[in-house]
Amino acid sequence: MRARDWKAIFTQMDEYSSLDDTLVALADPTRRAILARLATGVARVTDIAAPFPISLNSVSKHIRILERADLVRRRRQGREHLLALNPEPIDATARWIAEQRALWAWRLGELDKVLTKEKP
């Protein structure tokens, strides 16, 4: 294998790593609720945590998973931590899903043609 082939493989692995992080983050209903709240605008961590029946520490752990997936961006303003939604990883995931859907639709269409031809 040539060096550029390896580079393409590692680039794809990195893209899948980001996809994995996004899907893991979206898999939890608490994290989806946090994202839904942030879709309405920037919010303080304490405001995000208030409606949940779990500790602030637990909400912070969920936020860290969202940050790792780059779905949430944090900035400090004095003593407060402000969170904002970053929709790009969701958009990238939607593009990947659309590509997979198109690929599988084509593959299943081709399989259907073969199976239809083989019917007596």
N, C-alpha and C positions, 0 to 999 in steps of 0.2 A: 504494500500500500504506500502511496505517495504521501508526502507531508500535507498537501492540500486536502487529500481525502480524509486524513485524521482531523484536520481543522474543521471540516464540514461536519464530521461525526460529533466532535466536541461542542460545536456551535449548536447543533440540534439537541444534544444532551442538556446544554444550558437552557435552551428554550423550554424543554420538557420539565426541567427543574422549576422554572418559574411557573409553568402550567400546574405542576404538582402542588406548589405552594398555594396557588390561587384556589385550586379545587379543594385542598385541605381546609383552607380558611373559610370557604363558602359552605362546607359540609355541616357546619354547626349552626343551629337555629339562633343561638345567642349572638354569634358573630354576624349572621345575616341581619338580625335586628339592629345591631350597632351600625352596620352599613346603611340600613334603611334610614336610621336617624340622621346619619351624616350626609345622606343624599339631600336633606333639607337645608344643610348649611353647616358651617364650622361650629364646633361645640367643645366645651370644657370636658375633661375626663370625668369630673364629679357629676356633671349634668348627664353625661352618657350613662354613668353607673346608677343614677338615682332610681329609675323605674325597675331595675332588676332585683329579684329576691335573692341575690348572692352578694358576697362581700366585694368591697372595692378592689381588694387584692385579686379576686377571681376575675373581675371585669378587666383589670389591668393585664392579666395573663391572656385573655382573649384579644385585647388590643395589641399586645406584642405579636401574636400570631398574625393579625391583620397587617401589622407593620412589616413583618418578615416577608409577607406576600406583596408588599408595596401597595396594598389597597388603602392604607391609611397613612397620612403624613402628619407628623407632630411638630409643633413649634411652641416655643416658650414665650410667654408674655409676662414678664415679672415672675411671680410664683406660680402662675397658672400654666397648665399644659393644654394647648388647643389642638384639636384634631380636625382633619379635613379628609374627605373622600378623594381618592385618586382612582378614577374609573378606567384608566388605561389597561391594567391587568384583566379586568372584566371584558373589555373590548377585545383584547388579544385572545382570551379564552373563547369568546363568541366566534371569532374568526376561525380558530382551530376547530371548533365544533362544526361550523359551516363547511369547512374543508373536508372533515371526516364524513359528514352527511353526504356531500356530493360524491366523494370517493366510493362510499358504500352503496349509494343509489346506483352508480354506474356499475359496480361489481355485481350487485344483485340483478340489475337489468341484463347484464351479459349472461349470468347464470340462468336467468329465466329464458333467454333465447336458446341456450343449449338444451335446457330441459324440454322446451316446447318442440324443438326439432326432433328430439329423441322419442317423443310420444308416438306410439303406433297408430 
